[in-house]
């Protein structure tokens, strides 16, 4: 085989390989875009995925109170605190870009309910509230502050 023919075949093969990888690249990009979406990293009321029967006891609920000292976010997850066997591990607050704001860990031997309170001072906008169950993953609710 001549050198030129070899180079042409090599370039043609590389081009075909790149084209055949395009659907995989597109899939990877859409999968990474969904990483933060429900069922990827978080479950929500609208997309409970494999935990569809767990929404009522795992989805956090947030109430916002504005005061002179700042904005207070009260979070409750209506979940049993059954020792270390089955419990809510923590509540986490994330800003509109899913960046960490604050968290509260629970002690299932002393905490009877999964409720927490946060002072987010002057934060305004979309607030993501996450409840983490030791058996049923992360649950996300979104509120406007």
NUVODO-716687 format. One line per field, with one value per residue (C-alpha): residue number from 0; residue in one letter; x, y, z. Coordinates in steps of 0.5 Angstrom, whole numbers. Each point is the difference from the previous one (the first is absolute). Layout:
<recs>
seq c(NUM | ...) $
type c(A | ...) $
xx c(X | ...) $
yy c(Y | ...) $
zz c(Z | ...) $
</recs>
This chain:
<recs>
seq c(0 | 1 | 2 | 3 | 4 | 5 | 6 | 7 | 8 | 9 | 10 | 11 | 12 | 13 | 14 | 15 | 16 | 17 | 18 | 19 | 20 | 21 | 22 | 23 | 24 | 25 | 26 | 27 | 28 | 29 | 30 | 31 | 32 | 33 | 34 | 35 | 36 | 37 | 38 | 39 | 40 | 41 | 42 | 43 | 44 | 45 | 46 | 47 | 48 | 49 | 50 | 51 | 52 | 53 | 54 | 55 | 56 | 57 | 58 | 59 | 60 | 61 | 62 | 63 | 64 | 65 | 66 | 67 | 68 | 69 | 70 | 71 | 72 | 73 | 74 | 75 | 76 | 77 | 78 | 79 | 80 | 81 | 82 | 83 | 84 | 85 | 86 | 87 | 88 | 89 | 90 | 91 | 92 | 93 | 94 | 95 | 96 | 97 | 98 | 99 | 100 | 101 | 102 | 103 | 104 | 105 | 106 | 107 | 108 | 109 | 110 | 111 | 112 | 113 | 114 | 115 | 116 | 117 | 118 | 119 | 120 | 121 | 122 | 123 | 124 | 125 | 126 | 127 | 128 | 129 | 130 | 131 | 132 | 133 | 134 | 135 | 136 | 137 | 138 | 139 | 140 | 141 | 142 | 143 | 144) $
type c(X | X | X | X | X | X | X | X | X | X | X | X | X | X | X | X | X | X | X | X | X | X | X | X | X | X | X | X | X | X | X | X | X | X | X | X | X | X | X | X | X | X | X | X | X | X | X | X | X | X | X | X | X | X | X | X | X | X | X | X | X | X | X | X | X | X | X | X | X | X | X | X | X | X | X | X | X | X | X | X | X | X | X | X | X | X | X | X | X | X | X | X | X | X | X | X | X | X | X | X | X | X | X | X | X | X | X | X | X | X | X | X | X | X | X | X | X | X | X | X | X | X | X | X | X | X | X | X | X | X | X | X | X | X | X | X | X | X | X | X | X | X | X | X | X) $
xx c(0 | 3 | 1 | -5 | -6 | 2 | -1 | -6 | -3 | 2 | -3 | -6 | -1 | 2 | -6 | -5 | 2 | -1 | -7 | -2 | 2 | -5 | -6 | 4 | 3 | -7 | -3 | 5 | -1 | -7 | 1 | 5 | -6 | -5 | 5 | -3 | -7 | -5 | 2 | 7 | 3 | -7 | -7 | -6 | -7 | -1 | 6 | 0 | 3 | 1 | -3 | -6 | -4 | 5 | -2 | -4 | 5 | 6 | -1 | 2 | -5 | 3 | -4 | 4 | -1 | 3 | 2 | 5 | 5 | 0 | -4 | -1 | -2 | -3 | 1 | -4 | 0 | -6 | 4 | 1 | 7 | 1 | 6 | 6 | -4 | -4 | 0 | 1 | 8 | 0 | -4 | 4 | -1 | 3 | -1 | -3 | 7 | 0 | 5 | 1 | -3 | -1 | -2 | -3 | 2 | -5 | 2 | -5 | 1 | -3 | -3 | -8 | -1 | 4 | -1 | 5 | 0 | 5 | 2 | 1 | 1 | -1 | 0 | -6 | -2 | -1 | 2 | 1 | -1 | 3 | -2 | 4 | -2 | 4 | -3 | -4 | 5 | -1 | -6 | -1 | -5 | 0 | -2 | 0 | 3) $
yy c(0 | 7 | 5 | 5 | -6 | -2 | 8 | 1 | -7 | 2 | 7 | -3 | -5 | 6 | 4 | -6 | -1 | 7 | 0 | -6 | 2 | 7 | -4 | -2 | 7 | 3 | -5 | 1 | 8 | -1 | -5 | 5 | 5 | -4 | -2 | 5 | -1 | -5 | -7 | 1 | 3 | 2 | -3 | 5 | 0 | 0 | -5 | -5 | -5 | -7 | 3 | 2 | -2 | 4 | 7 | 2 | -2 | 2 | 6 | 6 | 6 | 7 | 6 | 7 | 5 | 7 | 4 | 6 | -5 | -3 | -6 | -6 | -7 | -5 | -7 | -6 | -7 | -4 | -6 | -5 | 0 | -7 | 0 | -2 | -5 | 5 | 8 | 7 | 1 | 7 | 6 | 5 | 6 | 2 | 7 | 0 | -3 | -6 | 3 | -1 | 5 | -4 | -7 | -3 | -7 | -5 | -4 | -6 | -2 | 7 | 3 | -2 | 4 | 2 | 8 | 5 | 8 | 4 | 8 | 1 | 8 | 4 | -6 | 1 | -4 | -8 | -4 | -8 | -4 | -7 | -5 | -6 | -7 | -5 | -5 | 4 | 5 | 7 | 4 | 7 | 5 | 7 | 7 | 7 | 5) $
zz c(0 | -2 | 6 | -3 | 0 | 7 | 2 | -3 | 3 | 7 | -1 | -3 | 6 | 5 | -3 | 1 | 7 | 2 | -4 | 3 | 7 | -1 | 3 | 6 | 1 | 0 | 4 | 5 | 0 | 1 | 6 | 3 | -1 | 4 | 5 | 5 | -2 | 3 | 0 | -2 | 7 | 3 | 0 | 0 | 1 | -8 | -1 | 6 | -5 | 4 | 6 | -2 | 6 | 5 | -2 | 6 | 5 | -4 | -3 | 4 | 1 | 2 | 3 | -1 | 5 | -1 | 6 | 2 | 2 | -7 | -4 | 4 | -4 | 4 | -3 | 2 | -3 | 2 | 1 | 6 | 4 | 1 | 4 | -5 | -4 | -4 | 1 | -3 | 0 | -2 | -3 | -5 | -3 | -7 | -4 | -7 | -3 | 5 | 4 | 8 | 4 | 7 | 3 | 6 | 2 | 5 | 5 | -1 | 7 | 3 | -5 | 0 | -7 | -6 | 1 | -1 | 0 | -4 | 0 | -7 | 1 | -6 | -5 | -5 | -6 | -1 | 5 | 0 | 6 | 0 | 5 | 1 | 2 | 2 | -5 | -5 | -2 | -1 | -1 | -3 | 1 | -3 | 3 | -1 | 5) $
</recs>
